[in-house]
């Protein structure tokens, strides 16, 4: 997985009926765009993430 600052990370819900989460990538700490990523959720909460198979990067156009 590779990402750049400003792209969005889509985290799919793990249970039926659970909404997906979207977070903005504010810092890329890995080499060549790799994880971990510092992400910010719409409510302002920030966390360091190593995305799993339930995550997709929405690349900027």
N, CA, C and O atoms as a GROMACS GRO file, in nm:
protein
  244
    1UNK      N    1   0.085  -0.117   0.000
    1UNK     CA    2   0.000   0.000   0.000
    1UNK      C    3   0.089   0.123   0.000
    1UNK      O    4   0.186   0.131   0.076
    2UNK      N    5   0.056   0.219  -0.086
    2UNK     CA    6   0.128   0.346  -0.092
    2UNK      C    7   0.028   0.460  -0.092
    2UNK      O    8  -0.080   0.450  -0.149
    3UNK      N    9   0.067   0.569  -0.027
    3UNK     CA   10  -0.021   0.685  -0.017
    3UNK      C   11   0.061   0.812  -0.007
    3UNK      O   12   0.182   0.809   0.015
    4UNK      N   13  -0.008   0.924  -0.025
    4UNK     CA   14   0.054   1.055  -0.012
    4UNK      C   15  -0.029   1.140   0.082
    4UNK      O   16  -0.147   1.112   0.105
    5UNK      N   17   0.034   1.242   0.137
    5UNK     CA   18  -0.037   1.335   0.224
    5UNK      C   19  -0.154   1.395   0.148
    5UNK      O   20  -0.140   1.433   0.032
    6UNK      N   21  -0.268   1.404   0.213
    6UNK     CA   22  -0.388   1.462   0.154
    6UNK      C   23  -0.483   1.360   0.096
    6UNK      O   24  -0.600   1.390   0.073
    7UNK      N   25  -0.436   1.238   0.072
    7UNK     CA   26  -0.525   1.134   0.023
    7UNK      C   27  -0.609   1.082   0.139
    7UNK      O   28  -0.581   1.110   0.255
    8UNK      N   29  -0.713   1.006   0.104
    8UNK     CA   30  -0.804   0.956   0.206
    8UNK      C   31  -0.786   0.806   0.222
    8UNK      O   32  -0.761   0.733   0.126
    9UNK      N   33  -0.802   0.762   0.346
    9UNK     CA   34  -0.796   0.620   0.379
    9UNK      C   35  -0.939   0.577   0.415
    9UNK      O   36  -0.999   0.628   0.508
   10UNK      N   37  -0.990   0.481   0.338
   10UNK     CA   38  -1.124   0.428   0.360
   10UNK      C   39  -1.111   0.299   0.439
   10UNK      O   40  -1.045   0.205   0.395
   11UNK      N   41  -1.175   0.295   0.556
   11UNK     CA   42  -1.170   0.178   0.643
   11UNK      C   43  -1.308   0.114   0.641
   11UNK      O   44  -1.404   0.171   0.693
   12UNK      N   45  -1.319  -0.004   0.580
   12UNK     CA   46  -1.447  -0.072   0.568
   12UNK      C   47  -1.493  -0.124   0.704
   12UNK      O   48  -1.413  -0.169   0.785
   13UNK      N   49  -1.626  -0.116   0.728
   13UNK     CA   50  -1.684  -0.169   0.851
   13UNK      C   51  -1.661  -0.320   0.860
   13UNK      O   52  -1.666  -0.390   0.759
   14UNK      N   53  -1.636  -0.369   0.979
   14UNK     CA   54  -1.603  -0.510   0.998
   14UNK      C   55  -1.726  -0.599   1.021
   14UNK      O   56  -1.716  -0.721   1.014
   15UNK      N   57  -1.840  -0.537   1.047
   15UNK     CA   58  -1.963  -0.612   1.070
   15UNK      C   59  -2.070  -0.562   0.975
   15UNK      O   60  -2.067  -0.446   0.932
   16UNK      N   61  -2.162  -0.648   0.942
   16UNK     CA   62  -2.274  -0.608   0.856
   16UNK      C   63  -2.349  -0.493   0.924
   16UNK      O   64  -2.383  -0.501   1.042
   17UNK      N   65  -2.374  -0.388   0.848
   17UNK     CA   66  -2.447  -0.274   0.901
   17UNK      C   67  -2.359  -0.168   0.963
   17UNK      O   68  -2.407  -0.060   0.997
   18UNK      N   69  -2.230  -0.195   0.979
   18UNK     CA   70  -2.138  -0.097   1.036
   18UNK      C   71  -2.090  -0.005   0.923
   18UNK      O   72  -2.046  -0.052   0.818
   19UNK      N   73  -2.097   0.124   0.946
   19UNK     CA   74  -2.056   0.221   0.844
   19UNK      C   75  -1.906   0.220   0.822
   19UNK      O   76  -1.829   0.191   0.914
   20UNK      N   77  -1.866   0.253   0.699
   20UNK     CA   78  -1.724   0.270   0.670
   20UNK      C   79  -1.676   0.400   0.733
   20UNK      O   80  -1.755   0.492   0.755
   21UNK      N   81  -1.546   0.406   0.764
   21UNK     CA   82  -1.485   0.527   0.816
   21UNK      C   83  -1.392   0.584   0.711
   21UNK      O   84  -1.333   0.510   0.632
   22UNK      N   85  -1.378   0.716   0.710
   22UNK     CA   86  -1.287   0.782   0.617
   22UNK      C   87  -1.197   0.873   0.699
   22UNK      O   88  -1.244   0.947   0.786
   23UNK      N   89  -1.066   0.867   0.671
   23UNK     CA   90  -0.970   0.951   0.741
   23UNK      C   91  -0.876   1.013   0.638
   23UNK      O   92  -0.844   0.951   0.537
   24UNK      N   93  -0.831   1.134   0.665
   24UNK     CA   94  -0.736   1.201   0.578
   24UNK      C   95  -0.594   1.166   0.622
   24UNK      O   96  -0.564   1.168   0.742
   25UNK      N   97  -0.508   1.136   0.529
   25UNK     CA   98  -0.368   1.107   0.560
   25UNK      C   99  -0.295   1.240   0.575
   25UNK      O  100  -0.285   1.317   0.480
   26UNK      N  101  -0.244   1.266   0.697
   26UNK     CA  102  -0.176   1.393   0.724
   26UNK      C  103  -0.025   1.378   0.732
   26UNK      O  104   0.048   1.478   0.726
   27UNK      N  105   0.024   1.254   0.744
   27UNK     CA  106   0.169   1.231   0.745
   27UNK      C  107   0.196   1.086   0.706
   27UNK      O  108   0.130   0.993   0.753
   28UNK      N  109   0.297   1.069   0.619
   28UNK     CA  110   0.340   0.935   0.578
   28UNK      C  111   0.474   0.910   0.646
   28UNK      O  112   0.571   0.981   0.620
   29UNK      N  113   0.480   0.810   0.732
   29UNK     CA  114   0.601   0.784   0.809
   29UNK      C  115   0.687   0.672   0.751
   29UNK      O  116   0.802   0.657   0.792
   30UNK      N  117   0.633   0.593   0.658
   30UNK     CA  118   0.708   0.483   0.598
   30UNK      C  119   0.786   0.529   0.475
   30UNK      O  120   0.773   0.643   0.431
   31UNK      N  121   0.867   0.440   0.423
   31UNK     CA  122   0.946   0.469   0.304
   31UNK      C  123   0.861   0.457   0.179
   31UNK      O  124   0.774   0.371   0.170
   32UNK      N  125   0.887   0.544   0.082
   32UNK     CA  126   0.822   0.540  -0.049
   32UNK      C  127   0.669   0.537  -0.041
   32UNK      O  128   0.604   0.467  -0.119
   33UNK      N  129   0.612   0.612   0.052
   33UNK     CA  130   0.467   0.620   0.064
   33UNK      C  131   0.402   0.506   0.141
   33UNK      O  132   0.279   0.496   0.143
   34UNK      N  133   0.483   0.422   0.203
   34UNK     CA  134   0.429   0.308   0.278
   34UNK      C  135   0.388   0.345   0.419
   34UNK      O  136   0.422   0.453   0.467
   35UNK      N  137   0.316   0.255   0.486
   35UNK     CA  138   0.273   0.279   0.624
   35UNK      C  139   0.390   0.276   0.720
   35UNK      O  140   0.497   0.224   0.687
   36UNK      N  141   0.373   0.329   0.837
   36UNK     CA  142   0.247   0.375   0.898
   36UNK      C  143   0.210   0.515   0.850
   36UNK      O  144   0.292   0.591   0.798
   37UNK      N  145   0.081   0.547   0.869
   37UNK     CA  146   0.026   0.677   0.832
   37UNK      C  147  -0.034   0.744   0.955
   37UNK      O  148  -0.100   0.679   1.036
   38UNK      N  149  -0.010   0.874   0.967
   38UNK     CA  150  -0.082   0.953   1.067
   38UNK      C  151  -0.207   1.002   0.997
   38UNK      O  152  -0.199   1.071   0.896
   39UNK      N  153  -0.324   0.965   1.050
   39UNK     CA  154  -0.451   1.000   0.987
   39UNK      C  155  -0.535   1.086   1.080
   39UNK      O  156  -0.524   1.079   1.203
   40UNK      N  157  -0.621   1.168   1.018
   40UNK     CA  158  -0.713   1.253   1.095
   40UNK      C  159  -0.856   1.222   1.051
   40UNK      O  160  -0.888   1.227   0.932
   41UNK      N  161  -0.940   1.190   1.148
   41UNK     CA  162  -1.082   1.164   1.123
   41UNK      C  163  -1.159   1.296   1.119
   41UNK      O  164  -1.109   1.398   1.169
   42UNK      N  165  -1.278   1.297   1.061
   42UNK     CA  166  -1.357   1.422   1.052
   42UNK      C  167  -1.382   1.491   1.185
   42UNK      O  168  -1.400   1.613   1.189
   43UNK      N  169  -1.384   1.415   1.296
   43UNK     CA  170  -1.407   1.477   1.427
   43UNK      C  171  -1.281   1.539   1.486
   43UNK      O  172  -1.284   1.592   1.597
   44UNK      N  173  -1.167   1.532   1.412
   44UNK     CA  174  -1.042   1.592   1.457
   44UNK      C  175  -0.947   1.495   1.525
   44UNK      O  176  -0.831   1.529   1.547
   45UNK      N  177  -0.994   1.376   1.558
   45UNK     CA  178  -0.910   1.274   1.623
   45UNK      C  179  -0.800   1.230   1.527
   45UNK      O  180  -0.827   1.203   1.410
   46UNK      N  181  -0.676   1.220   1.577
   46UNK     CA  182  -0.564   1.173   1.496
   46UNK      C  183  -0.508   1.046   1.557
   46UNK      O  184  -0.507   1.029   1.679
   47UNK      N  185  -0.461   0.956   1.471
   47UNK     CA  186  -0.401   0.831   1.518
   47UNK      C  187  -0.300   0.781   1.415
   47UNK      O  188  -0.308   0.816   1.297
   48UNK      N  189  -0.207   0.700   1.460
   48UNK     CA  190  -0.108   0.637   1.374
   48UNK      C  191  -0.163   0.502   1.333
   48UNK      O  192  -0.202   0.422   1.418
   49UNK      N  193  -0.166   0.474   1.202
   49UNK     CA  194  -0.228   0.350   1.152
   49UNK      C  195  -0.133   0.270   1.064
   49UNK      O  196  -0.060   0.325   0.982
   50UNK      N  197  -0.137   0.141   1.083
   50UNK     CA  198  -0.081   0.044   0.990
   50UNK      C  199  -0.204  -0.022   0.926
   50UNK      O  200  -0.259  -0.116   0.984
   51UNK      N  201  -0.247   0.024   0.809
   51UNK     CA  202  -0.372  -0.026   0.750
   51UNK      C  203  -0.367  -0.175   0.723
   51UNK      O  204  -0.265  -0.230   0.681
   52UNK      N  205  -0.481  -0.240   0.747
   52UNK     CA  206  -0.495  -0.383   0.721
   52UNK      C  207  -0.569  -0.407   0.591
   52UNK      O  208  -0.589  -0.315   0.512
   53UNK      N  209  -0.609  -0.530   0.569
   53UNK     CA  210  -0.677  -0.565   0.443
   53UNK      C  211  -0.816  -0.504   0.430
   53UNK      O  212  -0.876  -0.510   0.322
   54UNK      N  213  -0.868  -0.445   0.536
   54UNK     CA  214  -0.999  -0.381   0.530
   54UNK      C  215  -0.990  -0.233   0.494
   54UNK      O  216  -1.090  -0.162   0.502
   55UNK      N  217  -0.871  -0.186   0.453
   55UNK     CA  218  -0.849  -0.046   0.421
   55UNK      C  219  -0.811  -0.028   0.274
   55UNK      O  220  -0.746  -0.114   0.214
   56UNK      N  221  -0.854   0.085   0.218
   56UNK     CA  222  -0.823   0.121   0.080
   56UNK      C  223  -0.783   0.268   0.076
   56UNK      O  224  -0.847   0.352   0.140
   57UNK      N  225  -0.678   0.300   0.000
   57UNK     CA  226  -0.638   0.438  -0.018
   57UNK      C  227  -0.714   0.495  -0.137
   57UNK      O  228  -0.714   0.437  -0.246
   58UNK      N  229  -0.780   0.609  -0.115
   58UNK     CA  230  -0.846   0.682  -0.225
   58UNK      C  231  -0.745   0.784  -0.273
   58UNK      O  232  -0.725   0.887  -0.210
   59UNK      N  233  -0.681   0.754  -0.387
   59UNK     CA  234  -0.575   0.840  -0.439
   59UNK      C  235  -0.632   0.970  -0.495
   59UNK      O  236  -0.740   0.972  -0.553
   60UNK      N  237  -0.556   1.077  -0.478
   60UNK     CA  238  -0.594   1.208  -0.534
   60UNK      C  239  -0.581   1.202  -0.686
   60UNK      O  240  -0.499   1.128  -0.739
   61UNK      N  241  -0.662   1.280  -0.754
   61UNK     CA  242  -0.657   1.277  -0.900
   61UNK      C  243  -0.562   1.380  -0.955
   61UNK      O  244  -0.546   1.390  -1.077
   0.00000   0.00000   0.00000
